Structures are given as C-alpha cells and as structure tokens.
Amino acid sequence: MTPVTERFETRLSDDLLARVDQWRGRQEGLPNRSEAVRRLLERALAAAEKSPFDVSFSAGERVIIGILQEHYERTSQPSALADLAIEALATGNYWALPFERHALFQGDDPTAYADAQEVMRILDMYTMLERSYANLPVSEQKELASEFDLASEGIWFRGFDANEEGVQFSIARLLIEMLGRWSHFKEREMNSHFPELPRYRKMLRKFQGIPQAVRLHNLHRNEIARVLDAGV
C-alpha cells in the first residue's frame, strides 16, 4: 500500500457517510472509514482522468456488435455505425467510434488519442504540401523535383508500411475510407511497403515550426523545400 504522509480532514453528511459504510461493508477485509474514502477517491480520480476516447469493449459487447452486423447484412439494411464498430474492434482503433459519433460518448476532443492525432497531423501536412506544390509555377516545381528526386507526380503521400507501421496504416485507412476524412487520398494505396513514419515525423516537426497564419495558405517554394529537406 502507498505510504500515507499527509493528514486531511473533512466532514460528511449522515447520508454520505452511510453510503461509505455500505460500500466498505462489501469490500474484502472491511477497511476502516479512512481507508474506504481513500480507495473511493482514487477510483474517482482515475475515472475523471480517463479520456472519453479511451474506449474498450467487453467480450459480451463484442459478440452483440457481431450479431447486429450479421443481422444488418442478412436483412439488407447496412449500418455505417455497425460497420465502423466492427472495423474498430478488428483493428483496435476504438477511438474511431467517439471520433465519428462523439455525441454518444459526450466527448469534446476527437483527436485525444495520441496515435490518431499524429496521423491526422501528417495527413494535414501532406494535404498542404501537395496543394502548395500544385500551385507553384512549373519552373519551381521542376527545381524541387530535381533537388529532392521527386517522382513524376511530385509531392505525393504514400501512406504507411502495413507491416512495420500497422497501427498508423489502419488509422489512416479508417479515417480516409470509412469516415470520409481527407477523401482526396481515398483512391490511393495506403500501404507504402516501406517504413515512412520516421521521415514523416521529422517533416512534421519542421512543418509545425511554420507560423500557423502561413499554414492557412499555400506554402512558398522555400517553405516546401525546408519541410522536404527535414525528411531526407
């Protein structure tokens, strides 16, 4: 047990104290009132600190979702939410449910899940890079293509390695194909067949160093070059 070093006094109503006594009476070893209050406080803090996007499912809930999915398939009544739930269960991307149906989870921040947040930032970065490159004069496009050995399509988001970066690959695929975000990437193969995440992270740090006001508009040639150079 964690050592107790601080004394804290409080007063409880008769009703609340009775509820504490009822709870501690159901606990193994019958803790005293002080220990019972400490345990309840730890539980309350753990629940309060948990992100609304830390979603998980019990075995029973998984079975129910599977049954519902089969029902919709048999009755020709497809359910986008059921499809999403099955995909989330299959890939471990539970964050996708509150991201898409946040009202059901009473959440406010759809990017609270760290891996998903990083992938979203990478998708935003490449959206800006591709759009900015496409709007450059042809002469500047050729300069960048020569300097960074770009393929014929220029700057092009190639996804993530499905084997080495499976988490990021599944997140990007789910966001683009099932949730309809960043739909301009939809027709592309998201499997890069080569690890790209280390390069993306270096580029992302440089990209985020560009002032937000600048990132709201197309980047200039030198700004694009600085981001690309970080990933070399």
C-alpha positions in Angstrom: 0.0 0.0 0.0 1.2 3.5 -0.8 2.6 5.2 2.3 0.2 7.9 3.7 2.1 11.0 4.7 -0.5 13.8 4.7 -3.4 14.3 7.0 -6.6 15.6 5.5 -9.8 16.3 7.5 -13.3 16.6 6.1 -16.9 16.4 7.2 -19.5 14.2 5.6 -23.3 14.3 5.8 -25.0 11.4 7.6 -26.3 10.1 4.2 -22.9 10.2 2.5 -21.3 8.5 5.5 -23.9 5.8 5.4 -23.2 5.2 1.8 -19.4 4.9 2.5 -20.2 2.4 5.3 -22.4 0.4 2.9 -19.6 0.3 0.3 -16.8 -0.6 2.7 -19.0 -3.3 4.1 -18.9 -5.1 0.7 -15.1 -4.9 0.5 -12.7 -7.7 1.4 -11.1 -7.2 4.8 -13.7 -4.5 5.8 -11.4 -1.3 5.5 -12.0 1.4 8.1 -13.7 4.6 7.0 -10.5 6.5 6.2 -9.2 3.7 4.0 -12.5 3.3 2.3 -12.6 7.1 1.5 -9.0 6.9 0.1 -10.0 4.0 -2.1 -13.1 5.7 -3.4 -11.1 8.9 -4.0 -8.5 7.0 -6.1 -11.2 5.4 -8.2 -13.0 8.7 -8.8 -9.7 10.4 -9.8 -8.8 7.6 -12.2 -12.3 7.8 -13.8 -12.0 11.6 -14.1 -8.6 11.5 -15.7 -9.6 8.9 -18.3 -10.1 10.3 -21.8 -13.6 9.8 -23.3 -11.7 8.4 -26.3 -10.2 5.6 -24.2 -12.9 3.2 -25.4 -12.9 -0.5 -24.8 -15.4 -3.4 -25.2 -16.1 -6.4 -23.1 -16.3 -9.9 -24.7 -20.1 -9.7 -24.5 -20.3 -6.3 -26.2 -18.1 -7.7 -29.0 -20.5 -10.6 -29.5 -23.5 -8.2 -29.6 -21.9 -6.0 -32.2 -21.1 -9.0 -34.3 -24.7 -10.3 -34.1 -26.0 -6.8 -35.1 -23.6 -6.7 -38.0 -24.8 -10.1 -39.3 -28.4 -9.1 -38.8 -28.0 -6.0 -40.9 -26.2 -8.0 -43.6 -29.0 -10.6 -43.8 -31.8 -8.0 -43.9 -30.0 -5.8 -46.5 -30.1 -3.0 -44.0 -26.5 -1.8 -43.9 -25.4 0.2 -40.8 -22.5 2.5 -41.1 -22.2 2.6 -37.3 -22.1 -1.2 -37.1 -19.5 -1.4 -39.9 -17.4 1.2 -38.1 -17.7 -0.7 -34.8 -16.6 -4.0 -36.5 -13.6 -2.2 -38.1 -12.7 -0.6 -34.8 -12.8 -4.0 -33.0 -10.8 -5.7 -35.7 -8.0 -3.1 -35.8 -8.0 -1.9 -32.2 -8.9 1.7 -33.3 -11.6 2.2 -30.6 -11.0 6.0 -30.8 -12.9 6.0 -34.1 -16.3 5.5 -32.5 -16.3 8.6 -30.3 -14.5 10.4 -33.1 -17.3 9.8 -35.5 -20.2 9.6 -33.0 -18.9 11.8 -30.3 -22.4 12.7 -29.0 -22.8 9.1 -27.8 -19.6 9.4 -25.7 -20.1 13.0 -24.6 -16.5 13.8 -25.7 -15.2 17.2 -26.8 -11.8 16.4 -28.3 -11.9 13.9 -31.3 -8.1 13.9 -31.5 -7.3 12.9 -27.9 -5.9 9.5 -29.0 -2.2 10.1 -29.5 -1.6 7.8 -32.5 -4.7 9.0 -34.3 -3.7 12.6 -33.6 -0.3 12.1 -35.1 -1.7 10.5 -38.2 -4.2 13.4 -38.6 -1.4 15.9 -38.4 0.6 14.0 -41.0 -2.5 13.9 -43.3 -3.0 17.7 -42.8 0.7 18.3 -43.6 0.7 16.3 -46.8 -2.6 17.9 -47.9 -0.9 21.3 -47.6 2.3 20.2 -49.2 0.6 18.6 -52.2 -1.7 21.6 -52.7 1.0 24.1 -52.4 3.3 22.2 -54.8 0.5 22.0 -57.4 0.1 25.8 -57.2 3.7 26.6 -57.8 5.0 27.9 -61.1 6.2 25.0 -63.3 9.8 26.2 -63.1 9.7 26.0 -59.2 8.1 22.6 -59.4 10.9 21.4 -61.6 13.5 22.8 -59.2 12.0 20.9 -56.3 11.6 17.7 -58.3 15.3 17.9 -59.2 16.5 18.8 -55.7 14.6 16.1 -53.9 14.3 13.5 -56.6 10.5 13.6 -56.7 8.6 11.2 -58.8 6.6 12.3 -61.8 3.5 13.1 -59.6 5.6 15.5 -57.5 4.9 15.6 -53.8 2.7 12.6 -53.0 1.5 11.0 -49.8 2.3 7.3 -49.9 0.7 6.1 -46.7 2.4 3.8 -44.1 4.0 0.4 -44.1 1.2 -2.1 -43.4 3.7 -4.5 -41.7 6.0 -2.2 -39.8 3.6 0.7 -39.2 0.3 -1.3 -38.9 -1.2 1.0 -36.3 -0.7 4.1 -38.4 -1.8 2.3 -41.6 -5.1 1.1 -40.0 -5.8 4.6 -38.6 -5.2 6.3 -42.0 -7.3 3.7 -43.8 -10.1 4.0 -41.3 -10.1 7.9 -41.4 -10.0 8.0 -45.2 -12.0 5.1 -46.4 -14.6 4.6 -43.6 -15.0 8.1 -42.1 -14.6 10.0 -45.3 -11.9 12.4 -43.9 -9.1 13.5 -46.2 -11.1 12.0 -49.1 -8.6 13.3 -51.7 -6.4 10.4 -50.6 -9.1 7.8 -51.0 -8.1 6.3 -54.3 -4.5 5.7 -53.3 -3.0 2.6 -51.9 -2.2 3.4 -48.3 0.5 0.7 -48.0 3.8 2.3 -48.7 5.6 -1.1 -48.4 8.4 0.8 -46.7 8.6 2.5 -43.2 7.7 6.1 -43.7 6.8 7.2 -40.1 10.4 8.4 -39.0 10.6 10.6 -42.1 7.1 12.0 -41.6 7.8 12.8 -38.0 10.9 14.8 -39.0 9.0 16.7 -41.6 6.1 17.3 -39.2 8.4 19.0 -36.7 9.6 21.3 -39.4 6.1 21.9 -40.8 4.7 22.8 -37.3 7.5 25.3 -37.0 5.9 27.3 -39.8 3.6 30.0 -38.3 0.0 29.0 -38.2 -1.0 32.1 -40.2 1.3 31.0 -43.0 0.0 27.4 -42.9 -3.5 28.6 -43.6 -2.5 29.5 -47.1 -0.3 27.8 -49.8 3.3 27.5 -48.8 6.1 29.1 -50.9 8.8 27.2 -52.6 11.4 27.7 -49.9 9.0 26.6 -47.1 8.1 23.5 -49.0 11.8 22.8 -49.5 12.6 23.2 -45.8 9.9 20.6 -44.9 11.0 18.1 -47.6 14.7 18.6 -46.6 13.8 17.5 -43.0 12.7 14.1 -44.3 15.8 13.4 -46.4 
